[in-house]
Amino acid sequence: MVRLLQIDASARPGRSGTDPHGSHTRRLTARFADRWRQHRPDDEIICRDVGLAPPAPVDADWVRAAFTRPEARDDAMQARLAESDRLTAELLAADIVVFGAPMYNFGLPAALKAWIDNIVRVGVTFGFDRARGDTPYWPMLPAGKRAVVLTARGDLGYEPGGIQAHNELVVPGLAAPLRYIGMGAVDVVAVEGDEFGDDRLATSIAAAEAGIDTLVARLQTQAVIGRTS
């Protein structure tokens, strides 16, 4: 069985094409999940909506608790890390993490950044040892996990080589911390042109949905091969 973790980060509760002013990324994550279930109905899909239920941001109490040895944490420290423990456990259990990550002011929504800060955990998702000299950090996620980033952008030209590529901070904002903890495989599908709302947006949505269908088929083939090789 393959386990998918679907993380929606849009502040909009609905889906474009279905709900007024709905989210493009929620539309894309729903399509990904629907296409996955069509061919692998027994796989588990866990949904985490950080857009509507954001994790608590990291604060001084969180840092103090996270950098205290587990056996030395008091009840208050355990309570402060309880949400982070749940989020990290979901990540560790997942084979594929599907992010619905809209671009807000060129970067990640604050709620998604809070999720990242909660799951980058010393001794849990990355290791640290000063005795290692100039490379004191190492990733701790089990090998083979991969990420899918389904994003939406208001303007055009954010693709690699595009006129706005230098302003695209969503994918690197996710890829860098995920790579740091051991998830280096990242696939990206994007919708562009929301601010125009014309044929360019419609064409982009159609291309993104077709891209999702192709991506799901490829990942499912790789999942089958990976479990029979």
C-alpha positions in Angstrom: 0.0 0.0 0.0 1.2 3.5 -0.8 0.4 6.3 1.7 -0.2 9.8 0.4 -0.2 12.9 2.6 -2.2 15.7 1.0 -1.5 19.1 2.4 -3.7 22.0 1.3 -2.4 25.5 2.1 -4.8 27.8 0.4 -6.7 30.4 2.4 -9.7 29.8 0.1 -12.0 27.1 1.2 -13.5 26.0 -2.1 -12.2 24.8 -5.5 -12.1 26.8 -8.7 -14.4 25.5 -11.3 -16.8 24.4 -8.6 -17.1 27.2 -6.0 -17.2 31.0 -6.5 -13.7 32.3 -5.9 -12.5 28.8 -5.2 -8.8 27.8 -4.9 -6.9 26.5 -8.0 -4.6 24.5 -5.8 -7.4 22.8 -4.0 -8.8 21.9 -7.4 -5.5 20.4 -8.4 -4.9 18.4 -5.2 -8.5 17.0 -5.4 -7.8 15.9 -9.0 -4.6 14.3 -8.0 -6.3 12.4 -5.2 -9.3 11.4 -7.4 -7.0 10.1 -10.2 -4.9 8.2 -7.7 -8.0 6.5 -6.2 -9.3 5.5 -9.6 -6.4 3.0 -10.1 -5.3 2.4 -6.5 -8.4 2.6 -4.3 -6.8 0.7 -1.4 -4.0 3.2 -0.9 -4.4 5.5 2.0 -4.7 9.3 1.5 -4.4 11.5 4.6 -5.6 15.1 4.3 -4.1 17.9 6.3 -5.6 21.3 5.7 -3.1 23.9 7.0 -4.8 26.6 5.1 -8.0 26.4 7.2 -6.3 25.0 10.3 -2.8 26.5 10.5 -0.2 24.9 12.8 1.0 27.1 15.6 4.1 29.1 14.6 7.4 28.1 16.2 8.2 30.2 19.2 10.8 30.3 22.0 9.0 27.6 24.0 8.9 25.3 20.9 12.6 25.8 20.3 13.5 25.2 23.9 11.5 22.0 23.9 12.7 20.7 20.5 16.3 21.1 21.5 15.9 19.5 24.9 16.7 15.7 25.0 13.4 13.8 24.9 14.0 12.1 28.3 14.5 15.6 29.9 11.4 17.3 28.6 8.8 18.3 31.2 5.0 18.1 30.7 4.9 21.7 29.3 7.5 20.9 26.7 5.7 17.7 25.7 2.5 19.6 25.3 4.2 22.4 23.2 5.6 19.7 20.8 2.4 17.7 20.6 1.2 19.3 17.4 4.6 19.0 15.8 4.7 15.3 16.8 1.5 14.7 15.0 2.6 16.5 11.9 6.0 14.8 11.9 4.4 11.4 12.3 2.1 12.0 9.3 5.2 12.9 7.2 7.2 9.9 8.4 4.3 7.6 7.5 3.8 9.0 4.0 5.4 7.7 0.8 4.3 10.7 -1.3 3.5 14.2 0.0 1.2 16.3 -2.2 1.3 20.0 -1.5 -1.4 22.4 -2.7 0.8 25.5 -2.4 -0.5 28.7 -3.9 1.9 31.6 -4.4 1.3 34.4 -2.0 3.5 37.5 -2.6 6.0 35.3 -4.5 6.4 32.8 -1.7 4.7 30.3 0.5 1.6 30.9 2.5 2.4 31.5 6.2 0.5 28.5 7.2 2.6 26.2 5.0 5.8 27.8 6.3 4.5 27.0 9.8 4.1 23.4 8.8 7.7 23.3 7.5 9.0 24.8 10.7 7.1 22.2 12.8 8.4 19.2 10.8 12.1 20.2 10.5 12.9 18.6 13.9 16.4 17.9 15.3 16.8 14.3 16.2 13.6 13.4 14.3 13.9 14.5 10.7 17.5 15.8 10.7 20.5 14.9 12.8 23.0 17.3 14.3 26.4 16.7 15.8 29.1 19.3 16.2 31.8 16.6 16.2 31.2 16.2 12.4 33.0 19.5 11.8 31.9 21.5 8.8 29.0 19.1 8.0 27.2 18.7 11.3 23.8 18.1 9.8 22.3 15.0 8.0 18.8 14.0 6.8 16.9 11.4 8.7 13.8 10.7 6.6 13.6 7.2 5.3 14.8 6.9 1.7 12.3 6.9 -1.2 9.9 9.6 -0.1 8.9 12.2 -2.7 7.0 15.4 -3.0 4.5 16.8 -5.5 4.0 20.5 -5.5 0.8 21.7 -7.1 1.0 25.5 -7.2 -0.9 28.5 -8.6 0.4 31.9 -9.6 -1.4 35.1 -10.5 0.9 36.3 -13.2 2.6 34.5 -16.1 6.2 33.5 -16.8 7.3 31.9 -13.5 8.4 28.6 -15.2 12.1 27.9 -15.4 13.6 30.4 -18.0 10.5 32.6 -17.8 10.5 36.3 -17.3 9.3 35.9 -13.7 11.4 32.8 -12.8 13.6 34.7 -10.4 10.5 35.6 -8.4 9.3 32.1 -8.0 10.0 31.3 -4.4 7.3 28.6 -3.7 9.1 25.6 -5.2 12.5 26.4 -3.7 10.9 27.4 -0.5 9.6 23.8 -0.2 12.3 21.9 -2.0 15.2 23.3 0.1 13.9 22.2 3.6 12.5 19.0 2.2 15.9 18.1 0.7 17.5 19.1 4.0 15.6 16.4 5.8 16.0 13.8 3.1 13.2 14.2 0.5 15.0 15.2 -2.7 12.5 14.1 -5.4 10.1 16.9 -6.2 7.6 17.1 -9.1 5.9 20.4 -9.9 2.6 21.2 -11.7 1.5 24.9 -11.9 -1.4 27.0 -12.9 -0.6 30.6 -14.0 -2.6 33.6 -15.1 -5.2 33.8 -12.4 -5.1 37.6 -12.3 -6.0 37.7 -16.0 -8.9 35.3 -15.8 -9.0 34.9 -19.6 -8.2 32.1 -22.1 -4.6 32.1 -20.8 -5.8 30.9 -17.4 -8.2 28.4 -18.9 -5.4 27.0 -21.0 -3.1 26.8 -18.0 -5.6 25.0 -15.9 -6.3 22.4 -18.7 -2.5 21.9 -19.1 -2.1 21.5 -15.3 -4.9 18.9 -15.1 -3.4 16.9 -18.0 0.0 17.2 -16.3 -1.5 15.8 -13.1 -3.0 12.8 -14.9 0.4 12.0 -16.5 2.2 12.5 -13.2 -0.2 10.2 -11.3 0.2 7.5 -14.0 4.0 7.7 -13.8 4.1 7.7 -10.0 1.8 4.7 -9.8 3.9 2.8 -12.2 7.0 3.6 -10.2 5.1 2.5 -7.0 4.3 -0.9 -8.5 7.8 -1.4 -9.8 9.3 -0.3 -6.5 7.4 -2.9 -4.6 8.0 -5.8 -7.0 11.7 -5.2 -7.8 
